Amino acid sequence: MPAATGAISEMTAAFERQKREFLASNAARCPYLLVQLQPDMPRHRLTLIASFAFSPDREWQQVETQVPIAGLQAESGPKHYFAEAFGRLDDGIGAARIARLFAPLTQEQRLAVGR
């Protein structure tokens, strides 16, 4: 197997492993969660995008982060860089959840709770 093919296989495996762990760890708080990986070749990086909703009404939100392609090819390997990237996505979802908890009530929500 050529070295480039092996490196791509290693990157794909690392991405898929981290993605599975990320989806599993967020399943309880995000019933709808989609992770996408988009190449940004002019900037030599990959963009990871997490689109999510906290409730069945599907008010979609999104967080994203980037991973340098050179980092994925570094000696430390892609696992480290993808773990950090998914950690940043997780932090973004956590921040969105906190913001949602402290957001002012909408008119509909105030009527529902009798305010």
N, C-alpha and C positions, 0 to 999 in steps of 0.2 A: 504494500500500500504506500503510495507516495506520501511524503511528509505533510504536504498541504491538505491532503484528504484526511489524514489522521488528525491534524490540528482542527479541521472543520468538524470532524466527528466528536472530538473532545469538547469543542465549544457548544455544539448542539446538545450533547449529553448534559453538560453543566447547566445550560440554560433550562432544559426540560426538567432536570432535577430540582433546581431552585424554583421554577414556576410551580411545580407540583406542591412543594412545601409551602409556598406563598398562598396558593389557592386553598390548601387545607387549613392553614392557620387563620385565614380570613373568612372561612365559610360561614361561621356563626354570625359575624357582624355585617357581612355583605352577601345577601342572597343572590345578587347578580354581580359577577366580577369577570371581566375579560382582560386578558393580557396580550398585548401585541408587541412585536419586535419589528422595527422599521430601520432599514439601513439608511445612513446619511453619508454616502460615499464622499461627497465633496469635503466634508468636515472630518472624515476618517473616524466615524463613530457609529454606534448603534443607539437608537432611541427605544427605550422600553416605555410603553404606555399602559396604564391600568385604568380602565373605565369601570365604574362601579356604582351601585345603588344600595342604600341602606335599608330600603323597604320595598315591598311589592308594588308600590305606585311608580317605581322606576324613575325617580328623579336622578338622572345620570350626572355623575361628576367624573373628573379625570385628573390624574396626576401622571407626571412623566419624569424620566431621568435619562441621562446619557451614559454610555460606556465607551471609552476609547478603544478602537480596534487594536491599537498597539498594546494596550493593557491586556487584552485577551490573549495576545501572543507572547506575553512576557513570561519569564521563568516561573513566576508564582502561579501562572495558569489562569484559565477563565473562571474557575470555581470561585476564587476570591473576588473577582470583579463583579460577577453576577450576584454573589451573596451581598455585596455592598449595595448594588443597584436595587435589588429587591428589598433590602432594608430601608432604603430611601423611599421606595414606593409605599412600604408599610407605614413609615413615618407620615407620609402625605395623607394616607387614608385615616390614620389616627388623628391628624390635625383637622381634617375635614369633619370627622365625627365629633370632635370637641367643639368645633365652630357650630355645628348643627345643634348640639345640646344647649348652647348659649345664645342661639339666634333668637331674635324677637319673634313672637307668635304672629302668624298671618291672621287676617280678619276671619277666615274660616276656622282656624284653630281656636281663636278667642271665643267665637260663637259656640264651638263644640264643648269648651270647658266652662261656658257661662260667664265669661268676663266681658 
